Amino acid sequence: MPKRSKSSDRWLKEHFRDSYVRRAQAQGWRSRAVFKLAEIDERERLLKPGAVCLDLGAAPGAWSQYARARVGREGRVVASDILPLEALAGVEFVQGDFRDEEVFSRVLALLPEGRVDVVLSDMAPAFSGVDVTDQARSMHLAELALDTARRVLKPGGDALIKVFQGSGFEDLVKGARREFGRVKVVKPQASRARSPEMYMLALQYRLV
């Protein structure tokens, strides 16, 4: 068995000491990431009963799990990821790369009239440890999520997208501000302090 690196050991120790990890396990959530979405949702009322939600990069499923509870029986949650997702009651899942038109068409087929009220994206790349490369990959995923939001959001719809501060960040936010009534960048308490991750909250989409 290969020996773990010092950084891996440090991450594991931090992970198992993490109060959010323990809370997620105790409450039956699939990951600690649920508390990031919950904090933003409670403050902004992002997910409403009856809403249709698309969750990009959904695995292991905590955001879809939370969204399903919030939109209620009249709402819909459609999720997509390259990785498999263990079945979640009330969540419709498409596995594959949504950049592939065949996969995206399968996602669209599940959306009422091809439109949604909310797009969620907690996507992040597999980090290499090379800052320039990791930032470029992160921004690419954020841009993909924003582009998808443009394609599927109803007028007045909202998007919540993971972003990382660095090259391309300001341009992404500036572009969103041309198309949404209100855009802000937030860092939930559940995001680790040393992580550069933040979330771009883009509200009130305007068809242009």
SULUR-V993003 format. One record per residue. N is the residue number from 1. RES is the residue in three letters. OMEGA is omega in whole degrees, 0 to 359 (NA if undefined). Layout:
n->{N,N}
res->{RES,RES}
omega->{OMEGA,OMEGA}
//
This chain:
n->{1,2,3,4,5,6,7,8,9,10,11,12,13,14,15,16,17,18,19,20,21,22,23,24,25,26,27,28,29,30,31,32,33,34,35,36,37,38,39,40,41,42,43,44,45,46,47,48,49,50,51,52,53,54,55,56,57,58,59,60,61,62,63,64,65,66,67,68,69,70,71,72,73,74,75,76,77,78,79,80,81,82,83,84,85,86,87,88,89,90,91,92,93,94,95,96,97,98,99,100,101,102,103,104,105,106,107,108,109,110,111,112,113,114,115,116,117,118,119,120,121,122,123,124,125,126,127,128,129,130,131,132,133,134,135,136,137,138,139,140,141,142,143,144,145,146,147,148,149,150,151,152,153,154,155,156,157,158,159,160,161,162,163,164,165,166,167,168,169,170,171,172,173,174,175,176,177,178,179,180,181,182,183,184,185,186,187,188,189,190,191,192,193,194,195,196,197,198,199,200,201,202,203,204,205,206,207,208}
res->{MET,PRO,LYS,ARG,SER,LYS,SER,SER,ASP,ARG,TRP,LEU,LYS,GLU,HIS,PHE,ARG,ASP,SER,TYR,VAL,ARG,ARG,ALA,GLN,ALA,GLN,GLY,TRP,ARG,SER,ARG,ALA,VAL,PHE,LYS,LEU,ALA,GLU,ILE,ASP,GLU,ARG,GLU,ARG,LEU,LEU,LYS,PRO,GLY,ALA,VAL,CYS,LEU,ASP,LEU,GLY,ALA,ALA,PRO,GLY,ALA,TRP,SER,GLN,TYR,ALA,ARG,ALA,ARG,VAL,GLY,ARG,GLU,GLY,ARG,VAL,VAL,ALA,SER,ASP,ILE,LEU,PRO,LEU,GLU,ALA,LEU,ALA,GLY,VAL,GLU,PHE,VAL,GLN,GLY,ASP,PHE,ARG,ASP,GLU,GLU,VAL,PHE,SER,ARG,VAL,LEU,ALA,LEU,LEU,PRO,GLU,GLY,ARG,VAL,ASP,VAL,VAL,LEU,SER,ASP,MET,ALA,PRO,ALA,PHE,SER,GLY,VAL,ASP,VAL,THR,ASP,GLN,ALA,ARG,SER,MET,HIS,LEU,ALA,GLU,LEU,ALA,LEU,ASP,THR,ALA,ARG,ARG,VAL,LEU,LYS,PRO,GLY,GLY,ASP,ALA,LEU,ILE,LYS,VAL,PHE,GLN,GLY,SER,GLY,PHE,GLU,ASP,LEU,VAL,LYS,GLY,ALA,ARG,ARG,GLU,PHE,GLY,ARG,VAL,LYS,VAL,VAL,LYS,PRO,GLN,ALA,SER,ARG,ALA,ARG,SER,PRO,GLU,MET,TYR,MET,LEU,ALA,LEU,GLN,TYR,ARG,LEU,VAL}
omega->{182,180,179,177,178,180,178,178,180,180,181,179,179,182,185,173,188,181,179,176,181,179,180,179,182,184,176,175,185,174,179,182,181,184,174,179,182,181,180,180,180,181,189,183,185,184,185,177,179,182,172,188,173,182,181,182,195,186,7,170,184,180,177,179,180,181,180,179,185,184,175,186,182,181,179,173,175,184,178,177,172,181,176,178,176,188,176,181,176,179,178,190,174,177,178,179,186,172,176,184,179,178,181,178,177,176,181,182,180,184,177,181,178,185,179,176,185,170,176,174,174,185,174,180,168,188,182,186,176,190,183,180,182,179,180,179,180,180,178,180,178,178,177,180,180,178,177,177,178,184,189,184,169,171,183,181,186,177,174,190,176,177,177,179,181,182,178,184,183,180,178,181,180,179,179,182,177,188,180,181,182,179,173,181,185,175,181,180,181,173,181,186,184,181,177,182,172,180,175,179,182,188,173,180,178,175,183,NA}
//
